[in-house]
């Protein structure tokens, strides 16, 4: 088994087989690693996956990945990744994902954080009956949004100050929330909902958001639940920045998708390992390291880059004669082929 055989193997694994592998793996995986349950909070999100075109006329392609992660203390643990066609509906993928999870891991209580791409009142009702509370952003053109905003504008409304994140322009507003419960104006949803109205006050403007939940919770608690979603999105930025899951290079499509999933799986398992050994604070970025394998005849050593350079500097005169070979080896380890 080597790096040339592996792509040939995964090229034979289509999306259905990759999904079935995940379903077979999850129950024994969480039995061995219960940390993967997190604190019972789940987040589902869809992202676009682009396979770049390659040599010899190999065509690129586009897919949609629906990723389900658990959460605890600022950390995410990817659980499942379902790939669909480029134009697959977020809702269709999400329904299939949650149905599989609830069949594999029944009788557990979850809180599922969703963005507005998954809005479907009937499905939210089904999830609640299956023991899953849902927290979701509400679109501004929905009756539920109008009703929550109308109640928030009443004179006796009490607003509670809460912590606010920075916006992309670097500005941090003064944030207040208020809430209401028993809302039944989402006609397709068979449940009364709680809602929180978030008001961000800037010096020159005010912005409002409405989030809804199926649990009977206070507005501040609903806000805290949804704030987890922002923390989870920051963790996904970590995956993109340090694990290069958005830039895996050109290869056969099945191999590319397999790399996407196994990168997520490796990330989750390394998080568990880090948690158990308390190597880093829970919010420390998990960055993949670099090690070098140095061969000499029938022997080899695994060295960190710093250890290699200690050897180089201790034998500097000898290494000066091999400067070009050393630079080429380092560039190869960085993922850059020699010119």
Residue pairs with C-beta under 8 A, 6 or more apart in sequence:
7 251
7 252
7 255
10 252
10 254
10 255
10 258
11 252
11 254
11 255
12 254
13 21
13 254
13 258
14 254
15 83
15 254
15 257
18 83
18 254
18 257
18 258
18 261
19 82
19 83
22 80
22 81
22 261
23 100
23 104
26 79
26 80
26 101
26 104
26 105
27 104
27 105
29 36
30 36
30 37
30 105
33 269
33 272
35 72
35 77
35 271
35 272
35 275
35 276
36 70
36 77
36 79
36 268
36 272
37 70
37 108
38 70
38 71
38 72
38 75
38 77
39 70
39 71
39 72
39 73
40 70
40 108
40 109
40 110
40 111
41 70
41 71
41 72
41 110
41 111
41 113
41 225
41 228
42 68
42 69
42 70
42 71
42 79
42 110
42 111
42 112
42 113
43 68
43 69
43 71
43 76
43 112
43 113
43 114
43 228
43 229
43 232
44 66
44 67
44 68
44 94
44 97
44 98
44 112
44 113
44 114
44 118
45 66
45 67
45 115
45 233
45 236
46 64
46 65
46 66
46 67
46 90
46 93
46 94
46 117
47 64
47 65
47 67
48 62
48 63
48 64
48 65
48 86
49 62
49 63
49 64
49 65
49 83
49 256
49 257
49 260
50 60
50 61
50 62
50 63
51 60
51 61
51 62
51 63
51 250
51 251
51 253
51 256
51 257
52 60
52 249
52 250
53 59
53 60
53 250
54 60
54 250
54 251
55 250
58 250
58 252
60 250
61 86
61 253
62 86
63 83
63 84
63 85
63 86
63 253
63 257
64 83
64 84
64 85
64 86
64 87
64 88
64 90
64 93
65 81
65 82
65 83
65 84
65 260
66 81
66 82
66 83
66 84
66 90
66 93
66 94
66 97
67 78
67 80
67 81
67 264
68 78
68 79
68 80
68 81
68 97
68 98
68 101
69 76
69 77
69 78
69 79
69 232
70 76
70 77
70 79
71 77
71 228
71 231
71 232
72 282
73 282
73 283
74 231
74 235
74 282
74 283
75 235
75 271
75 275
75 282
75 283
76 232
76 235
76 236
76 271
77 268
77 271
77 272
78 264
78 265
78 267
78 268
79 101
79 268
80 97
80 100
80 101
81 260
81 261
81 264
82 93
82 96
82 97
83 257
83 260
84 92
84 93
90 117
90 118
91 117
91 118
91 119
91 120
91 123
94 114
94 118
94 123
95 123
98 112
98 127
98 132
102 130
102 132
107 131
108 131
109 131
109 132
109 133
110 131
110 132
110 133
111 132
111 133
111 134
111 135
111 215
111 225
112 127
112 132
112 133
112 134
112 135
113 135
113 136
113 225
113 226
113 228
113 229
113 232
114 134
114 135
114 136
114 137
115 136
115 137
115 229
116 136
116 137
116 138
116 139
118 136
119 136
119 138
119 139
119 142
120 188
121 186
121 187
121 188
121 189
121 190
122 188
122 189
122 190
124 134
124 136
124 189
124 191
124 214
125 189
125 190
125 191
127 133
127 134
127 214
128 134
128 191
128 214
133 213
133 214
133 215
134 213
134 214
135 211
135 212
135 213
135 222
135 225
135 226
135 229
136 211
136 212
136 213
137 209
137 210
137 211
137 226
138 144
138 145
138 148
138 195
138 210
138 211
138 212
139 145
140 210
142 186
143 185
143 186
143 187
144 183
144 185
144 186
144 193
144 195
144 210
144 212
145 210
147 183
147 185
148 180
148 183
148 195
148 197
148 210
148 212
149 197
149 208
149 210
151 157
151 180
151 197
152 178
152 180
152 197
152 199
152 208
157 178
158 178
159 176
159 177
159 178
159 199
160 176
160 177
160 178
160 219
160 220
161 174
161 175
161 176
162 175
162 176
162 177
162 220
162 223
162 224
163 175
164 172
164 173
164 174
164 175
164 200
165 172
165 227
165 230
166 172
167 173
171 202
173 200
173 201
173 202
173 207
174 200
174 201
175 198
175 199
175 200
175 201
176 198
176 199
176 201
177 196
177 197
177 198
177 199
177 219
177 220
177 223
178 196
178 197
178 199
178 219
179 194
179 195
179 196
179 197
179 218
179 219
179 220
179 222
180 194
180 195
180 197
180 219
181 192
181 193
181 194
181 195
181 216
182 192
182 194
183 192
183 193
183 194
183 195
183 212
184 192
184 193
186 193
186 212
191 214
193 212
193 213
193 214
194 212
194 213
194 214
194 215
194 216
194 217
194 219
194 222
195 210
195 211
195 212
195 213
195 219
195 222
196 210
196 211
196 212
196 213
196 219
196 220
196 222
196 223
196 226
197 208
197 209
197 210
197 219
198 208
198 209
198 210
198 211
198 223
199 206
199 207
199 208
200 206
200 207
200 208
200 209
211 222
211 223
211 226
213 222
213 225
217 225
238 285
238 286
239 245
239 263
239 264
239 267
240 246
242 285
242 286
242 287
242 288
243 263
243 267
243 288
245 260
245 263
245 264
248 256
248 259
248 260
251 259
267 286
270 286
271 286
273 279
274 280
274 286
275 282
280 286
289 304
290 304
290 305
290 333
290 334
291 302
291 303
291 304
292 302
292 303
292 304
292 305
292 308
292 329
292 333
293 300
293 301
293 302
293 303
294 300
294 301
294 302
294 303
294 308
303 311
305 330
305 333
312 319
312 326
319 326
328 338
331 337
331 338
332 338
